[in-house]
Amino acid sequence: MDANTASAIGRQVAEQGYETAKEYAGKGIGAAADLSADLRNFVRREPWIALVAAFAVGYLGAQVVRRLSN
């Protein structure tokens, strides 16, 4: 195999990898948008539960940070 063939194969593999990465990134963005919409709807329907959950997550996060900083 000569250098030109190896270069062409390398370029093709890199382009395929780039396209695959773009595809997965697009799927991830779509999933994040769906999750955001679901979360927004839940907060509108159940604001008190969302508030308590946010407090609990914040409290647990603060406890973890406090223990790690000691």
PDB file with one MODEL, atoms N, CA, C and O in Angstrom:
MODEL        1
ATOM      1  N   MET A   1       0.859  -1.166   0.000  1.00  0.00           N
ATOM      2  CA  MET A   1       0.000   0.000   0.000  1.00  0.00           C
ATOM      3  C   MET A   1       0.906   1.229   0.000  1.00  0.00           C
ATOM      4  O   MET A   1       1.833   1.332   0.803  1.00  0.00           O
ATOM      5  N   ASP A   2       0.630   2.139  -0.893  1.00  0.00           N
ATOM      6  CA  ASP A   2       1.448   3.345  -0.958  1.00  0.00           C
ATOM      7  C   ASP A   2       0.867   4.445  -0.071  1.00  0.00           C
ATOM      8  O   ASP A   2      -0.214   4.283   0.495  1.00  0.00           O
ATOM      9  N   ALA A   3       1.570   5.541   0.047  1.00  0.00           N
ATOM     10  CA  ALA A   3       1.182   6.639   0.938  1.00  0.00           C
ATOM     11  C   ALA A   3      -0.125   7.293   0.503  1.00  0.00           C
ATOM     12  O   ALA A   3      -0.922   7.696   1.350  1.00  0.00           O
ATOM     13  N   ASN A   4      -0.356   7.402  -0.793  1.00  0.00           N
ATOM     14  CA  ASN A   4      -1.592   8.026  -1.275  1.00  0.00           C
ATOM     15  C   ASN A   4      -2.817   7.187  -0.909  1.00  0.00           C
ATOM     16  O   ASN A   4      -3.852   7.730  -0.521  1.00  0.00           O
ATOM     17  N   THR A   5      -2.699   5.874  -1.034  1.00  0.00           N
ATOM     18  CA  THR A   5      -3.804   4.981  -0.684  1.00  0.00           C
ATOM     19  C   THR A   5      -4.079   5.045   0.811  1.00  0.00           C
ATOM     20  O   THR A   5      -5.232   5.128   1.232  1.00  0.00           O
ATOM     21  N   ALA A   6      -3.023   5.007   1.608  1.00  0.00           N
ATOM     22  CA  ALA A   6      -3.184   5.081   3.062  1.00  0.00           C
ATOM     23  C   ALA A   6      -3.816   6.409   3.464  1.00  0.00           C
ATOM     24  O   ALA A   6      -4.671   6.454   4.349  1.00  0.00           O
ATOM     25  N   SER A   7      -3.396   7.482   2.814  1.00  0.00           N
ATOM     26  CA  SER A   7      -3.957   8.800   3.109  1.00  0.00           C
ATOM     27  C   SER A   7      -5.440   8.854   2.755  1.00  0.00           C
ATOM     28  O   SER A   7      -6.239   9.413   3.507  1.00  0.00           O
ATOM     29  N   ALA A   8      -5.808   8.278   1.623  1.00  0.00           N
ATOM     30  CA  ALA A   8      -7.210   8.276   1.200  1.00  0.00           C
ATOM     31  C   ALA A   8      -8.070   7.456   2.163  1.00  0.00           C
ATOM     32  O   ALA A   8      -9.182   7.857   2.506  1.00  0.00           O
ATOM     33  N   ILE A   9      -7.552   6.320   2.590  1.00  0.00           N
ATOM     34  CA  ILE A   9      -8.286   5.479   3.546  1.00  0.00           C
ATOM     35  C   ILE A   9      -8.437   6.210   4.869  1.00  0.00           C
ATOM     36  O   ILE A   9      -9.514   6.200   5.464  1.00  0.00           O
ATOM     37  N   GLY A  10      -7.372   6.842   5.332  1.00  0.00           N
ATOM     38  CA  GLY A  10      -7.429   7.599   6.587  1.00  0.00           C
ATOM     39  C   GLY A  10      -8.436   8.735   6.514  1.00  0.00           C
ATOM     40  O   GLY A  10      -9.186   8.960   7.463  1.00  0.00           O
ATOM     41  N   ARG A  11      -8.459   9.447   5.405  1.00  0.00           N
ATOM     42  CA  ARG A  11      -9.410  10.543   5.217  1.00  0.00           C
ATOM     43  C   ARG A  11     -10.851  10.021   5.233  1.00  0.00           C
ATOM     44  O   ARG A  11     -11.734  10.631   5.836  1.00  0.00           O
ATOM     45  N   GLN A  12     -11.073   8.888   4.564  1.00  0.00           N
ATOM     46  CA  GLN A  12     -12.417   8.307   4.511  1.00  0.00           C
ATOM     47  C   GLN A  12     -12.884   7.881   5.898  1.00  0.00           C
ATOM     48  O   GLN A  12     -14.032   8.126   6.266  1.00  0.00           O
ATOM     49  N   VAL A  13     -12.008   7.247   6.666  1.00  0.00           N
ATOM     50  CA  VAL A  13     -12.356   6.819   8.015  1.00  0.00           C
ATOM     51  C   VAL A  13     -12.654   8.033   8.900  1.00  0.00           C
ATOM     52  O   VAL A  13     -13.594   8.011   9.695  1.00  0.00           O
ATOM     53  N   ALA A  14     -11.854   9.082   8.759  1.00  0.00           N
ATOM     54  CA  ALA A  14     -12.073  10.301   9.554  1.00  0.00           C
ATOM     55  C   ALA A  14     -13.416  10.936   9.207  1.00  0.00           C
ATOM     56  O   ALA A  14     -14.132  11.392  10.099  1.00  0.00           O
ATOM     57  N   GLU A  15     -13.767  10.972   7.918  1.00  0.00           N
ATOM     58  CA  GLU A  15     -15.051  11.543   7.505  1.00  0.00           C
ATOM     59  C   GLU A  15     -16.219  10.723   8.045  1.00  0.00           C
ATOM     60  O   GLU A  15     -17.229  11.285   8.468  1.00  0.00           O
ATOM     61  N   GLN A  16     -16.086   9.402   8.032  1.00  0.00           N
ATOM     62  CA  GLN A  16     -17.143   8.545   8.577  1.00  0.00           C
ATOM     63  C   GLN A  16     -17.295   8.773  10.079  1.00  0.00           C
ATOM     64  O   GLN A  16     -18.412   8.836  10.593  1.00  0.00           O
ATOM     65  N   GLY A  17     -16.179   8.896  10.772  1.00  0.00           N
ATOM     66  CA  GLY A  17     -16.232   9.166  12.210  1.00  0.00           C
ATOM     67  C   GLY A  17     -16.893  10.495  12.514  1.00  0.00           C
ATOM     68  O   GLY A  17     -17.669  10.610  13.463  1.00  0.00           O
ATOM     69  N   TYR A  18     -16.583  11.503  11.704  1.00  0.00           N
ATOM     70  CA  TYR A  18     -17.183  12.825  11.889  1.00  0.00           C
ATOM     71  C   TYR A  18     -18.687  12.772  11.676  1.00  0.00           C
ATOM     72  O   TYR A  18     -19.445  13.352  12.454  1.00  0.00           O
ATOM     73  N   GLU A  19     -19.124  12.086  10.632  1.00  0.00           N
ATOM     74  CA  GLU A  19     -20.558  11.969  10.358  1.00  0.00           C
ATOM     75  C   GLU A  19     -21.274  11.216  11.473  1.00  0.00           C
ATOM     76  O   GLU A  19     -22.375  11.596  11.873  1.00  0.00           O
ATOM     77  N   THR A  20     -20.660  10.162  11.971  1.00  0.00           N
ATOM     78  CA  THR A  20     -21.252   9.403  13.078  1.00  0.00           C
ATOM     79  C   THR A  20     -21.359  10.275  14.326  1.00  0.00           C
ATOM     80  O   THR A  20     -22.375  10.241  15.020  1.00  0.00           O
ATOM     81  N   ALA A  21     -20.327  11.048  14.614  1.00  0.00           N
ATOM     82  CA  ALA A  21     -20.356  11.944  15.775  1.00  0.00           C
ATOM     83  C   ALA A  21     -21.457  12.988  15.629  1.00  0.00           C
ATOM     84  O   ALA A  21     -22.159  13.288  16.595  1.00  0.00           O
ATOM     85  N   LYS A  22     -21.613  13.545  14.424  1.00  0.00           N
ATOM     86  CA  LYS A  22     -22.681  14.525  14.186  1.00  0.00           C
ATOM     87  C   LYS A  22     -24.051  13.893  14.407  1.00  0.00           C
ATOM     88  O   LYS A  22     -24.945  14.523  14.972  1.00  0.00           O
ATOM     89  N   GLU A  23     -24.213  12.654  13.964  1.00  0.00           N
ATOM     90  CA  GLU A  23     -25.494  11.965  14.123  1.00  0.00           C
ATOM     91  C   GLU A  23     -25.822  11.756  15.601  1.00  0.00           C
ATOM     92  O   GLU A  23     -26.943  12.024  16.033  1.00  0.00           O
ATOM     93  N   TYR A  24     -24.840  11.275  16.378  1.00  0.00           N
ATOM     94  CA  TYR A  24     -25.080  11.063  17.799  1.00  0.00           C
ATOM     95  C   TYR A  24     -25.310  12.373  18.541  1.00  0.00           C
ATOM     96  O   TYR A  24     -26.126  12.427  19.461  1.00  0.00           O
ATOM     97  N   ALA A  25     -24.606  13.419  18.157  1.00  0.00           N
ATOM     98  CA  ALA A  25     -24.810  14.720  18.792  1.00  0.00           C
ATOM     99  C   ALA A  25     -26.222  15.224  18.525  1.00  0.00           C
ATOM    100  O   ALA A  25     -26.869  15.768  19.420  1.00  0.00           O
ATOM    101  N   GLY A  26     -26.697  15.045  17.303  1.00  0.00           N
ATOM    102  CA  GLY A  26     -28.069  15.449  16.984  1.00  0.00           C
ATOM    103  C   GLY A  26     -29.096  14.683  17.789  1.00  0.00           C
ATOM    104  O   GLY A  26     -30.083  15.253  18.254  1.00  0.00           O
ATOM    105  N   LYS A  27     -28.862  13.380  17.957  1.00  0.00           N
ATOM    106  CA  LYS A  27     -29.781  12.572  18.776  1.00  0.00           C
ATOM    107  C   LYS A  27     -29.741  13.022  20.230  1.00  0.00           C
ATOM    108  O   LYS A  27     -30.778  13.069  20.891  1.00  0.00           O
ATOM    109  N   GLY A  28     -28.562  13.353  20.730  1.00  0.00           N
ATOM    110  CA  GLY A  28     -28.432  13.814  22.112  1.00  0.00           C
ATOM    111  C   GLY A  28     -29.137  15.138  22.339  1.00  0.00           C
ATOM    112  O   GLY A  28     -29.786  15.334  23.367  1.00  0.00           O
ATOM    113  N   ILE A  29     -29.012  16.035  21.392  1.00  0.00           N
ATOM    114  CA  ILE A  29     -29.684  17.328  21.500  1.00  0.00           C
ATOM    115  C   ILE A  29     -31.198  17.138  21.488  1.00  0.00           C
ATOM    116  O   ILE A  29     -31.917  17.792  22.243  1.00  0.00           O
ATOM    117  N   GLY A  30     -31.678  16.246  20.634  1.00  0.00           N
ATOM    118  CA  GLY A  30     -33.115  15.963  20.587  1.00  0.00           C
ATOM    119  C   GLY A  30     -33.618  15.366  21.883  1.00  0.00           C
ATOM    120  O   GLY A  30     -34.689  15.736  22.365  1.00  0.00           O
ATOM    121  N   ALA A  31     -32.852  14.439  22.456  1.00  0.00           N
ATOM    122  CA  ALA A  31     -33.249  13.825  23.725  1.00  0.00           C
ATOM    123  C   ALA A  31     -33.257  14.857  24.850  1.00  0.00           C
ATOM    124  O   ALA A  31     -34.152  14.840  25.695  1.00  0.00           O
ATOM    125  N   ALA A  32     -32.278  15.749  24.871  1.00  0.00           N
ATOM    126  CA  ALA A  32     -32.221  16.792  25.900  1.00  0.00           C
ATOM    127  C   ALA A  32     -33.406  17.740  25.765  1.00  0.00           C
ATOM    128  O   ALA A  32     -33.958  18.180  26.774  1.00  0.00           O
ATOM    129  N   ALA A  33     -33.803  18.059  24.545  1.00  0.00           N
ATOM    130  CA  ALA A  33     -34.949  18.940  24.332  1.00  0.00           C
ATOM    131  C   ALA A  33     -36.235  18.269  24.808  1.00  0.00           C
ATOM    132  O   ALA A  33     -37.089  18.915  25.414  1.00  0.00           O
ATOM    133  N   ASP A  34     -36.371  16.979  24.534  1.00  0.00           N
ATOM    134  CA  ASP A  34     -37.550  16.244  25.002  1.00  0.00           C
ATOM    135  C   ASP A  34     -37.601  16.198  26.524  1.00  0.00           C
ATOM    136  O   ASP A  34     -38.657  16.408  27.121  1.00  0.00           O
ATOM    137  N   LEU A  35     -36.460  15.924  27.150  1.00  0.00           N
ATOM    138  CA  LEU A  35     -36.401  15.876  28.609  1.00  0.00           C
ATOM    139  C   LEU A  35     -36.729  17.234  29.205  1.00  0.00           C
ATOM    140  O   LEU A  35     -37.441  17.323  30.206  1.00  0.00           O
ATOM    141  N   SER A  36     -36.216  18.286  28.596  1.00  0.00           N
ATOM    142  CA  SER A  36     -36.488  19.642  29.072  1.00  0.00           C
ATOM    143  C   SER A  36     -37.980  19.958  29.000  1.00  0.00           C
ATOM    144  O   SER A  36     -38.542  20.540  29.928  1.00  0.00           O
ATOM    145  N   ALA A  37     -38.614  19.578  27.905  1.00  0.00           N
ATOM    146  CA  ALA A  37     -40.048  19.824  27.759  1.00  0.00           C
ATOM    147  C   ALA A  37     -40.840  19.028  28.787  1.00  0.00           C
ATOM    148  O   ALA A  37     -41.789  19.546  29.377  1.00  0.00           O
ATOM    149  N   ASP A  38     -40.460  17.775  29.006  1.00  0.00           N
ATOM    150  CA  ASP A  38     -41.143  16.948  30.005  1.00  0.00           C
ATOM    151  C   ASP A  38     -40.982  17.533  31.402  1.00  0.00           C
ATOM    152  O   ASP A  38     -41.939  17.584  32.174  1.00  0.00           O
ATOM    153  N   LEU A  39     -39.778  17.970  31.720  1.00  0.00           N
ATOM    154  CA  LEU A  39     -39.522  18.556  33.033  1.00  0.00           C
ATOM    155  C   LEU A  39     -40.312  19.847  33.216  1.00  0.00           C
ATOM    156  O   LEU A  39     -40.871  20.094  34.284  1.00  0.00           O
ATOM    157  N   ARG A  40     -40.355  20.661  32.177  1.00  0.00           N
ATOM    158  CA  ARG A  40     -41.111  21.910  32.233  1.00  0.00           C
ATOM    159  C   ARG A  40     -42.593  21.637  32.487  1.00  0.00           C
ATOM    160  O   ARG A  40     -43.222  22.313  33.300  1.00  0.00           O
ATOM    161  N   ASN A  41     -43.141  20.653  31.794  1.00  0.00           N
ATOM    162  CA  ASN A  41     -44.551  20.293  31.996  1.00  0.00           C
ATOM    163  C   ASN A  41     -44.798  19.769  33.400  1.00  0.00           C
ATOM    164  O   ASN A  41     -45.819  20.088  34.009  1.00  0.00           O
ATOM    165  N   PHE A  42     -43.869  18.962  33.926  1.00  0.00           N
ATOM    166  CA  PHE A  42     -44.031  18.438  35.287  1.00  0.00           C
ATOM    167  C   PHE A  42     -44.032  19.570  36.304  1.00  0.00           C
ATOM    168  O   PHE A  42     -44.844  19.572  37.230  1.00  0.00           O
ATOM    169  N   VAL A  43     -43.135  20.525  36.140  1.00  0.00           N
ATOM    170  CA  VAL A  43     -43.071  21.651  37.085  1.00  0.00           C
ATOM    171  C   VAL A  43     -44.350  22.475  37.021  1.00  0.00           C
ATOM    172  O   VAL A  43     -44.810  22.972  38.050  1.00  0.00           O
ATOM    173  N   ARG A  44     -44.928  22.629  35.848  1.00  0.00           N
ATOM    174  CA  ARG A  44     -46.194  23.365  35.739  1.00  0.00           C
ATOM    175  C   ARG A  44     -47.336  22.617  36.413  1.00  0.00           C
ATOM    176  O   ARG A  44     -48.201  23.235  37.033  1.00  0.00           O
ATOM    177  N   ARG A  45     -47.346  21.291  36.297  1.00  0.00           N
ATOM    178  CA  ARG A  45     -48.432  20.502  36.892  1.00  0.00           C
ATOM    179  C   ARG A  45     -48.258  20.306  38.394  1.00  0.00           C
ATOM    180  O   ARG A  45     -49.235  20.333  39.142  1.00  0.00           O
ATOM    181  N   GLU A  46     -47.015  20.108  38.839  1.00  0.00           N
ATOM    182  CA  GLU A  46     -46.735  19.791  40.245  1.00  0.00           C
ATOM    183  C   GLU A  46     -45.631  20.694  40.799  1.00  0.00           C
ATOM    184  O   GLU A  46     -44.523  20.223  41.055  1.00  0.00           O
ATOM    185  N   PRO A  47     -45.918  21.979  40.984  1.00  0.00           N
ATOM    186  CA  PRO A  47     -44.842  22.886  41.406  1.00  0.00           C
ATOM    187  C   PRO A  47     -44.293  22.573  42.801  1.00  0.00           C
ATOM    188  O   PRO A  47     -43.099  22.753  43.039  1.00  0.00           O
ATOM    189  N   TRP A  48     -45.122  22.119  43.708  1.00  0.00           N
ATOM    190  CA  TRP A  48     -44.645  21.845  45.065  1.00  0.00           C
ATOM    191  C   TRP A  48     -43.722  20.640  45.103  1.00  0.00           C
ATOM    192  O   TRP A  48     -42.715  20.643  45.811  1.00  0.00           O
ATOM    193  N   ILE A  49     -44.062  19.622  44.348  1.00  0.00           N
ATOM    194  CA  ILE A  49     -43.184  18.445  44.290  1.00  0.00           C
ATOM    195  C   ILE A  49     -41.846  18.832  43.656  1.00  0.00           C
ATOM    196  O   ILE A  49     -40.787  18.395  44.109  1.00  0.00           O
ATOM    197  N   ALA A  50     -41.902  19.646  42.614  1.00  0.00           N
ATOM    198  CA  ALA A  50     -40.676  20.091  41.957  1.00  0.00           C
ATOM    199  C   ALA A  50     -39.817  20.924  42.909  1.00  0.00           C
ATOM    200  O   ALA A  50     -38.592  20.795  42.911  1.00  0.00           O
ATOM    201  N   LEU A  51     -40.443  21.765  43.705  1.00  0.00           N
ATOM    202  CA  LEU A  51     -39.715  22.590  44.661  1.00  0.00           C
ATOM    203  C   LEU A  51     -39.040  21.734  45.726  1.00  0.00           C
ATOM    204  O   LEU A  51     -37.875  21.954  46.058  1.00  0.00           O
ATOM    205  N   VAL A  52     -39.763  20.770  46.254  1.00  0.00           N
ATOM    206  CA  VAL A  52     -39.195  19.870  47.269  1.00  0.00           C
ATOM    207  C   VAL A  52     -38.058  19.048  46.665  1.00  0.00           C
ATOM    208  O   VAL A  52     -37.024  18.859  47.307  1.00  0.00           O
ATOM    209  N   ALA A  53     -38.240  18.559  45.437  1.00  0.00           N
ATOM    210  CA  ALA A  53     -37.196  17.785  44.776  1.00  0.00           C
ATOM    211  C   ALA A  53     -35.948  18.632  44.539  1.00  0.00           C
ATOM    212  O   ALA A  53     -34.829  18.158  44.737  1.00  0.00           O
ATOM    213  N   ALA A  54     -36.132  19.879  44.117  1.00  0.00           N
ATOM    214  CA  ALA A  54     -34.995  20.769  43.893  1.00  0.00           C
ATOM    215  C   ALA A  54     -34.259  21.033  45.205  1.00  0.00           C
ATOM    216  O   ALA A  54     -33.028  21.052  45.231  1.00  0.00           O
ATOM    217  N   PHE A  55     -34.999  21.234  46.286  1.00  0.00           N
ATOM    218  CA  PHE A  55     -34.379  21.443  47.595  1.00  0.00           C
ATOM    219  C   PHE A  55     -33.587  20.204  48.004  1.00  0.00           C
ATOM    220  O   PHE A  55     -32.456  20.320  48.476  1.00  0.00           O
ATOM    221  N   ALA A  56     -34.172  19.023  47.825  1.00  0.00           N
ATOM    222  CA  ALA A  56     -33.501  17.779  48.212  1.00  0.00           C
ATOM    223  C   ALA A  56     -32.218  17.564  47.408  1.00  0.00           C
ATOM    224  O   ALA A  56     -31.194  17.167  47.964  1.00  0.00           O
ATOM    225  N   VAL A  57     -32.275  17.820  46.130  1.00  0.00           N
ATOM    226  CA  VAL A  57     -31.083  17.658  45.295  1.00  0.00           C
ATOM    227  C   VAL A  57     -30.010  18.660  45.717  1.00  0.00           C
ATOM    228  O   VAL A  57     -28.835  18.305  45.806  1.00  0.00           O
ATOM    229  N   GLY A  58     -30.395  19.885  45.971  1.00  0.00           N
ATOM    230  CA  GLY A  58     -29.443  20.894  46.424  1.00  0.00           C
ATOM    231  C   GLY A  58     -28.832  20.550  47.769  1.00  0.00           C
ATOM    232  O   GLY A  58     -27.628  20.712  47.969  1.00  0.00           O
ATOM    233  N   TYR A  59     -29.658  20.075  48.694  1.00  0.00           N
ATOM    234  CA  TYR A  59     -29.164  19.697  50.019  1.00  0.00           C
ATOM    235  C   TYR A  59     -28.174  18.546  49.916  1.00  0.00           C
ATOM    236  O   TYR A  59     -27.102  18.587  50.521  1.00  0.00           O
ATOM    237  N   LEU A  60     -28.533  17.518  49.150  1.00  0.00           N
ATOM    238  CA  LEU A  60     -27.630  16.374  48.994  1.00  0.00           C
ATOM    239  C   LEU A  60     -26.339  16.787  48.300  1.00  0.00           C
ATOM    240  O   LEU A  60     -25.259  16.327  48.668  1.00  0.00           O
ATOM    241  N   GLY A  61     -26.446  17.643  47.308  1.00  0.00           N
ATOM    242  CA  GLY A  61     -25.243  18.140  46.635  1.00  0.00           C
ATOM    243  C   GLY A  61     -24.333  18.908  47.583  1.00  0.00           C
ATOM    244  O   GLY A  61     -23.112  18.759  47.539  1.00  0.00           O
ATOM    245  N   ALA A  62     -24.929  19.727  48.437  1.00  0.00           N
ATOM    246  CA  ALA A  62     -24.149  20.487  49.413  1.00  0.00           C
ATOM    247  C   ALA A  62     -23.466  19.547  50.409  1.00  0.00           C
ATOM    248  O   ALA A  62     -22.323  19.789  50.796  1.00  0.00           O
ATOM    249  N   GLN A  63     -24.143  18.489  50.824  1.00  0.00           N
ATOM    250  CA  GLN A  63     -23.567  17.529  51.747  1.00  0.00           C
ATOM    251  C   GLN A  63     -22.370  16.815  51.105  1.00  0.00           C
ATOM    252  O   GLN A  63     -21.344  16.608  51.753  1.00  0.00           O
ATOM    253  N   VAL A  64     -22.507  16.451  49.860  1.00  0.00           N
ATOM    254  CA  VAL A  64     -21.415  15.767  49.161  1.00  0.00           C
ATOM    255  C   VAL A  64     -20.212  16.700  49.045  1.00  0.00           C
ATOM    256  O   VAL A  64     -19.081  16.291  49.308  1.00  0.00           O
ATOM    257  N   VAL A  65     -20.451  17.941  48.656  1.00  0.00           N
ATOM    258  CA  VAL A  65     -19.350  18.900  48.531  1.00  0.00           C
ATOM    259  C   VAL A  65     -18.706  19.140  49.884  1.00  0.00           C
ATOM    260  O   VAL A  65     -17.481  19.214  49.979  1.00  0.00           O
ATOM    261  N   ARG A  66     -19.499  19.261  50.918  1.00  0.00           N
ATOM    262  CA  ARG A  66     -18.956  19.502  52.259  1.00  0.00           C
ATOM    263  C   ARG A  66     -18.082  18.348  52.700  1.00  0.00           C
ATOM    264  O   ARG A  66     -17.007  18.563  53.259  1.00  0.00           O
ATOM    265  N   ARG A  67     -18.533  17.109  52.453  1.00  0.00           N
ATOM    266  CA  ARG A  67     -17.743  15.943  52.878  1.00  0.00           C
ATOM    267  C   ARG A  67     -16.467  15.806  52.050  1.00  0.00           C
ATOM    268  O   ARG A  67     -15.436  15.374  52.566  1.00  0.00           O
ATOM    269  N   LEU A  68     -16.529  16.165  50.786  1.00  0.00           N
ATOM    270  CA  LEU A  68     -15.349  16.057  49.937  1.00  0.00           C
ATOM    271  C   LEU A  68     -14.325  17.130  50.254  1.00  0.00           C
ATOM    272  O   LEU A  68     -13.132  16.929  50.028  1.00  0.00           O
ATOM    273  N   SER A  69     -14.769  18.272  50.777  1.00  0.00           N
ATOM    274  CA  SER A  69     -13.843  19.363  51.064  1.00  0.00           C
ATOM    275  C   SER A  69     -13.126  19.188  52.392  1.00  0.00           C
ATOM    276  O   SER A  69     -12.174  19.917  52.668  1.00  0.00           O
ATOM    277  N   ASN A  70     -13.550  18.256  53.214  1.00  0.00           N
ATOM    278  CA  ASN A  70     -12.878  18.033  54.523  1.00  0.00           C
ATOM    279  C   ASN A  70     -11.639  17.219  54.382  1.00  0.00           C
ATOM    280  O   ASN A  70     -10.965  16.944  55.375  1.00  0.00           O
TER     281      ASN A  70
ENDMDL
END
